[in-house]
Amino acid sequence: MSQANSESWRQARRARDELADQLLDHPDVSLIDIGYDPDRKGGEATERIVLRVHVRRSLDREALGLPEEIDGIPVRVVVADYRLE
């Protein structure tokens, strides 16, 4: 792993932790992680790293107080109500 790539992941983890401190007590938020951007451009997958906030139901970004990005890392909302099987 290159030094630049390693620093990018450290930055992403710090941003994720900051977002988790703000949102994990919200009843509609089930998970906050780092992953690839779920917003596909032209149907193609992207390798852009983003912060993903998983919510149980569709909510406006404003209802959660979500910024567009934290420390230069985009924030995306993923709607999914995870349940044990």
For each residue, the residues with C-beta under 8 A, 3 or more apart:
1: 5 6 9
2: 5 6
3: 6 7
4: 7 8
5: 1 2 8 9
6: 1 2 3 9 10
7: 3 4 10 11
8: 4 5 11 12 49
9: 1 5 6 12 13 34 49
10: 6 7 13 14
11: 7 8 14 15 71 72 73
12: 8 9 15 16 34 49 51 73
13: 9 10 16 17 34
14: 10 11 17 18 71
15: 11 12 18 19 51 70 71 73
16: 12 13 19 20 32 33 34 51
17: 13 14 20 21
18: 14 15 21 22 70 71
19: 15 16 22 23 32 51 53 70 75
20: 16 17 23 24 32
21: 17 18 24
22: 18 19 65
23: 19 20 26 29 32 53 64 66
24: 20 21 29 32
25:
26: 23 29 64
27: 56
28: 55 56 57 59 64
29: 23 24 26 32 53 54 55 56 64
30: 54 55 56 80 81 82
31: 52 53 54 82
32: 16 19 20 23 24 29 51 52 53 54
33: 16 51 52 54
34: 9 12 13 16 49 50 51 52
35: 38 49 50 52
36: 45 46 47 48 49 50
37: 40 46 48 49 50 74 76
38: 35 50 52 76 78
39: 46 76
40: 37 43 44 45 46
41: 44 46
42:
43: 40
44: 40 41
45: 36 40
46: 36 37 39 40 41
47: 36
48: 36 37 74
49: 8 9 12 34 35 36 37 73
50: 34 35 36 37 38 73 74 75 76
51: 12 15 16 19 32 33 34 70 73 74 75 76
52: 31 32 33 34 35 38 76 77 78
53: 19 23 29 31 32 64 66 75 76 77 78
54: 29 30 31 32 33 78 79 80 82
55: 28 29 30 58 59 64 77 78 79 80
56: 27 28 29 30 79 80 81
57: 28 79 81
58: 55 79
59: 28 55 63 64 77
60: 63 64
61: 64 66 68 77
62: 65 66
63: 59 60
64: 23 26 28 29 53 55 59 60 61 77
65: 22 62
66: 23 53 61 62 75 77
67: 70 75
68: 61 74 75
69: 72 73 74 75
70: 15 18 19 51 67 73 75
71: 11 14 15 18
72: 11 69
73: 11 12 15 49 50 51 69 70
74: 37 48 50 51 68 69
75: 19 50 51 53 66 67 68 69 70
76: 37 38 39 50 51 52 53
77: 52 53 55 59 61 64 66
78: 38 52 53 54 55
79: 54 55 56 57 58
80: 30 54 55 56
81: 30 56 57
82: 30 31 54
83:
84:
85:
